[in-house]
Amino acid sequence: MAHVNQSVILIPSLHPDEKLGAYVQALVGSGFEHIVVVDDGSGPAYAHFFEALAAYPQCRVLGYEVNRGKGYALKHGIRYILDAFPGAPGVITADSDGQHTAEDCLKVGARMLQSPDHLVLGVRDFSQAGVPAKSMMGNRLTTFFFALLYGRWLTDTQTGLRGISSQLMPRMLEIPGERFEYEMNMLIYCAGWNIPFIKQTIRTIYLEENKSSHFRPFHDSARIYAQLFRNFFKFASASVLSTLLDVGLFTLLDKAFIPTLLPWVTSHGVYYHVLAATAIARACSALFNYKINKQFVFRIGKCKGSLPRYALLVVVSLLASATLVNTLNINLSMDRTLAKIIVDTLLFFVNYRIQKAWVFKCPEERKS
């Protein structure tokens, strides 16, 4: 049976200081047999820190000349570990700045061995004193939006301490991202692949208010949020295009096609004329929306039963919208237009989650 100390510790590092050597020493003292440190293009000025690590038989140092980003360093290390340590039960990723203790690495590794089909996250408590305000607010925002968009409540979306079993490691190489956004992409892709998460509580350590971090608040946050909202923006874009198609088709049917090609409909009265134009336009725009969501937004190939599920969702959403608007109007005397804006905005988010989790629930076909 594999032991947690046989797991490989993977540490990406850029411009380290003496804390990295002390951390590796602590990991060795805790019994870890294999430690891989990736020098992410730190340059000659930092070579002595990495040379000192090579003195440990348990530590191997990899590197390259030009800085490529944390995501690149993690994948570079995982690729090396798959070749160099084929018998290792998994990898434990950790940061080099002293935030992750050797004891917490053991805890995360133990949970990884217990549940190799799960991604283990070492989660911090951001309500504790001493947590920088920007870190607390940033994490709470990403936690909220990740739950809203991907249906998983992860109390620490920014943790670098993760347990990835050997069976999951090859899949981590499929995930795009070269810099800090890679870690967010890992969560997004695992949620899409229906890989469960385990949240292991760890110590909350911020040294000197995290001044040693290479995270760029504006630039890197923009990259992370771009990944977080990427699919939702696609979903919103598809909805806008479908709406424009619906309005355009309705106008053509109302002004030209129905009076010319279906005059008998118009002869029955204005109501039937409008009803026919609305029904045909809505059917076409709904099929267009289904197709674009399937192939462009959720990137699904074959997905048995997705069209009937989508049709049912459209009908249920229509009934829910009408019912809720009517309820708000009667019980709260709310203007129906305002009520419709509020209700349909909420249903828009609900529809996204339902389409992702149920309509297009074909994880074996999902490309992202």
C-alpha positions in Angstrom: 0.0 0.0 0.0 1.3 3.4 -0.9 2.3 5.8 1.8 1.8 9.6 1.8 5.6 10.2 1.9 5.9 8.5 -1.4 3.9 11.3 -3.0 6.0 13.8 -4.9 6.0 17.4 -3.7 6.0 19.8 -6.6 7.1 23.4 -5.9 7.2 26.0 -8.7 9.5 28.9 -7.7 10.3 32.3 -9.1 12.9 34.6 -7.4 13.1 32.6 -4.1 14.7 33.6 -0.9 15.9 31.7 2.1 12.4 30.5 3.0 12.5 28.0 0.1 15.6 26.2 1.5 14.0 26.1 5.0 10.8 24.7 3.5 12.5 21.9 1.6 14.4 21.1 4.8 11.1 20.8 6.7 9.6 18.6 4.0 12.6 16.3 4.2 12.4 16.2 7.9 8.7 15.2 7.6 9.8 12.1 5.6 9.0 13.1 2.0 11.2 11.0 -0.3 10.7 13.0 -3.5 10.7 16.8 -3.9 10.7 18.5 -7.3 11.4 22.2 -7.5 10.9 24.0 -10.8 12.9 27.2 -11.3 10.6 29.3 -13.4 13.3 31.4 -15.1 14.6 33.1 -12.0 17.9 34.0 -13.6 21.6 33.8 -12.4 21.1 36.0 -9.4 19.0 33.3 -7.7 21.0 30.2 -8.9 22.6 29.7 -5.5 19.2 29.1 -3.8 18.5 26.3 -6.3 22.1 24.9 -6.1 21.7 24.6 -2.3 18.6 22.4 -2.8 20.4 20.0 -5.0 22.5 18.9 -2.0 19.4 17.1 -0.7 19.2 13.6 -2.1 15.4 13.8 -2.0 15.3 17.0 -4.1 15.5 17.4 -7.8 15.7 20.9 -9.4 14.3 21.5 -12.9 14.4 24.8 -14.7 14.6 26.9 -17.9 16.0 30.3 -18.7 12.9 32.4 -19.4 10.0 32.9 -17.0 7.0 31.1 -18.4 4.5 31.4 -15.5 3.2 29.3 -12.6 0.9 27.2 -14.8 3.7 26.3 -17.2 5.9 25.4 -14.3 3.3 23.1 -12.7 2.7 21.3 -16.0 6.4 21.1 -16.6 6.8 19.5 -13.2 3.9 17.1 -13.6 5.2 15.9 -17.0 8.6 15.2 -15.5 7.1 13.4 -12.5 5.0 11.1 -14.7 8.2 10.0 -16.4 10.7 10.0 -13.5 8.4 8.6 -10.7 5.9 6.2 -12.4 5.2 4.5 -9.2 4.3 7.6 -7.2 0.7 7.7 -5.9 0.4 11.3 -6.9 1.7 14.9 -6.6 1.2 17.5 -4.0 1.7 21.0 -5.3 2.9 23.7 -2.9 4.0 27.3 -3.0 7.6 28.2 -2.2 7.0 31.2 0.1 6.3 29.3 3.3 2.5 29.4 3.2 2.1 25.7 3.2 3.5 23.7 6.1 4.9 20.2 5.8 2.2 19.0 8.2 -0.5 20.3 5.9 1.2 18.6 2.9 0.9 15.3 4.8 -2.8 16.0 5.5 -3.5 16.8 1.8 -1.5 13.8 0.7 -3.4 11.5 3.1 -6.7 12.6 1.7 -5.4 12.1 -1.8 -4.5 8.5 -1.1 -8.0 7.9 0.5 -9.8 9.3 -2.6 -7.6 9.1 -5.7 -10.5 10.0 -7.9 -10.9 13.4 -6.2 -9.0 16.6 -6.4 -7.9 17.6 -2.9 -7.7 21.3 -2.0 -5.9 22.6 1.0 -8.3 25.4 2.1 -7.6 28.3 4.4 -9.9 30.2 6.8 -10.1 33.7 5.5 -12.1 35.0 8.5 -9.0 34.8 10.7 -7.1 37.8 11.8 -4.0 38.8 9.8 -5.5 37.9 6.4 -4.8 40.7 3.9 -8.1 42.4 2.9 -7.4 42.1 -0.8 -6.8 38.3 -0.5 -10.0 37.9 1.6 -12.2 39.9 -0.8 -10.7 38.4 -3.9 -11.2 34.8 -2.7 -14.8 35.5 -1.5 -15.7 37.0 -4.9 -14.2 34.0 -6.9 -15.9 31.6 -4.4 -19.3 33.2 -5.0 -19.0 33.4 -8.8 -17.5 29.8 -9.1 -20.5 28.5 -7.1 -22.9 30.5 -9.3 -21.4 29.4 -12.6 -20.1 25.9 -11.9 -22.3 24.7 -9.0 -19.4 23.9 -6.5 -18.9 25.9 -3.3 -15.1 26.0 -2.8 -14.1 28.1 0.1 -10.6 28.7 -1.2 -10.3 28.9 -5.0 -6.8 30.4 -4.9 -5.0 27.7 -2.9 -1.8 26.4 -4.3 -1.7 23.4 -2.0 -3.4 20.6 -4.0 -3.3 16.8 -4.0 -3.5 15.3 -7.5 -3.4 11.5 -7.7 -1.5 9.7 -10.4 -4.8 8.8 -12.2 -5.7 12.5 -12.5 -2.2 13.8 -13.3 -2.4 13.2 -17.1 -5.7 15.1 -17.3 -4.1 18.1 -15.6 -1.8 18.4 -18.6 -4.8 18.8 -20.9 -5.8 22.0 -19.1 -4.8 25.3 -20.8 -3.2 28.2 -19.0 0.5 29.2 -18.5 0.3 31.6 -15.6 -1.9 32.0 -12.5 -5.1 31.4 -14.5 -4.1 27.7 -14.8 -5.0 27.0 -11.2 -8.5 28.5 -11.8 -8.8 26.5 -15.0 -8.0 23.4 -13.1 -11.0 23.9 -10.9 -13.2 24.8 -13.9 -12.2 21.7 -15.9 -12.5 19.4 -13.0 -16.0 20.7 -12.3 -16.8 20.1 -16.0 -15.4 16.6 -15.9 -17.4 15.8 -12.8 -14.3 15.2 -10.7 -15.3 15.7 -7.1 -13.4 18.0 -4.8 -12.2 17.4 -1.2 -11.6 20.4 1.0 -8.9 19.8 3.6 -8.5 22.6 6.2 -4.9 23.9 6.5 -3.2 26.7 8.4 -3.8 30.2 7.2 -0.3 31.8 6.8 0.4 35.2 5.2 4.0 36.3 5.7 4.5 40.1 5.6 1.0 40.4 4.1 2.1 38.2 1.2 4.6 40.7 -0.1 6.8 38.0 -1.6 4.0 36.8 -3.9 4.5 37.4 -7.6 0.8 37.7 -8.2 0.0 41.0 -10.1 -3.3 42.2 -8.6 -4.7 43.8 -11.8 -3.1 41.8 -14.6 -3.4 38.3 -13.1 -6.8 39.0 -11.6 -8.0 40.0 -15.1 -6.7 36.7 -16.5 -8.3 34.6 -13.7 -11.7 36.3 -14.1 -11.6 36.0 -17.9 -11.3 32.3 -17.4 -14.0 32.2 -14.7 -16.5 34.0 -16.9 -15.4 32.8 -20.3 -18.2 30.2 -20.8 -20.8 32.5 -19.3 -19.8 35.3 -21.7 -20.2 32.8 -24.5 -23.6 31.8 -23.2 -24.7 35.5 -23.0 -23.4 36.1 -26.5 -25.4 33.1 -27.8 -28.5 34.5 -26.1 -28.0 37.9 -27.7 -27.6 36.4 -31.1 -30.6 34.2 -30.6 -32.7 37.3 -29.6 -31.6 39.2 -32.6 -32.5 36.3 -34.8 -35.9 36.0 -33.1 -36.7 39.7 -33.6 -35.3 39.6 -37.2 -37.3 36.6 -38.2 -40.5 37.9 -36.6 -40.2 41.2 -38.5 -39.7 39.3 -41.8 -42.5 37.0 -41.2 -44.8 39.7 -39.9 -44.1 42.2 -42.7 -43.5 40.0 -45.8 -43.6 36.2 -45.6 -46.9 35.6 -43.8 -49.0 38.1 -45.8 -47.5 36.8 -49.1 -47.1 33.1 -48.5 -49.8 32.5 -45.8 -52.6 35.0 -46.6 -55.2 32.6 -45.0 -53.5 33.1 -41.6 -53.9 36.9 -41.9 -57.5 36.5 -43.0 -58.3 34.9 -39.6 -57.3 38.1 -37.8 -54.3 40.0 -36.4 -54.0 37.7 -33.4 -53.4 34.6 -35.5 -51.0 36.5 -37.8 -48.9 37.6 -34.8 -49.1 34.2 -33.2 -47.8 32.5 -36.3 -45.0 34.9 -36.8 -44.0 34.6 -33.1 -44.2 30.8 -33.1 -42.1 30.3 -36.2 -39.5 32.9 -35.2 -39.2 31.5 -31.7 -38.9 27.9 -32.9 -36.1 28.9 -35.3 -34.2 31.0 -32.7 -34.6 28.3 -30.1 -33.1 25.7 -32.4 -30.3 28.1 -33.2 -29.7 28.7 -29.5 -29.6 25.0 -28.8 -27.1 24.3 -31.6 -24.8 27.2 -30.6 -24.9 26.4 -26.9 -24.1 22.7 -27.6 -21.2 23.3 -30.0 -19.8 26.7 -29.0 -20.7 27.3 -25.4 -20.5 23.9 -23.7 -18.6 22.2 -26.6 -20.4 18.9 -26.6 -20.2 16.4 -29.4 -22.9 13.7 -29.2 -25.2 14.1 -26.2 -28.1 11.8 -26.2 -31.4 13.4 -25.1 -30.1 16.9 -25.0 -32.6 18.3 -27.5 -35.7 17.1 -25.6 -34.2 18.3 -22.3 -33.5 21.7 -23.9 -37.1 21.9 -25.2 -38.5 21.0 -21.8 -36.3 23.7 -20.2 -37.6 26.3 -22.7 -41.2 25.5 -21.8 -40.6 25.4 -18.1 -38.7 28.7 -18.2 -41.5 30.3 -20.1 -44.1 29.2 -17.6 -41.9 30.1 -14.7 -41.3 33.6 -16.1 -45.0 34.2 -16.7 -46.0 32.9 -13.2 -43.3 34.8 -11.3 -44.0 38.1 -13.1 -47.7 37.7 -12.4 -47.0 36.9 -8.8 -44.8 39.9 -8.2 -47.4 42.1 -10.0 -50.3 40.9 -7.9 -48.7 40.5 -4.5 -46.2 43.3 -4.5 -47.9 45.7 -7.0 -44.7 45.7 -9.0 -44.7 47.0 -12.5 -44.8 44.1 -14.9 -42.0 45.3 -17.1 -39.7 45.8 -14.0 -40.8 42.4 -12.7 -40.0 40.7 -16.0 -36.5 42.3 -16.1 -35.8 41.0 -12.6 -37.3 37.5 -13.1 -35.7 36.9 -16.5 -32.3 38.1 -15.3 -32.4 35.5 -12.5 -33.7 32.8 -14.8 -30.9 33.6 -17.2 -28.3 32.5 -14.5 -30.5 29.5 -13.5 -30.8 28.5 -17.2 -27.0 28.6 -17.5 -26.6 26.3 -14.6 -29.3 23.9 -15.7 -28.0 23.7 -19.2 -24.5 23.0 -18.0 -25.5 20.5 -15.3 -28.5 18.7 -17.0 -29.2 19.6 -20.6 -25.7 19.1 -21.8 -24.6 16.7 -19.1 -22.3 14.6 -21.2 -18.9 14.9 -19.5 -17.3 12.1 -21.6 -17.9 14.3 -24.6 -17.1 17.7 -23.1 -14.0 19.3 -24.6 -13.7 22.0 -21.8 
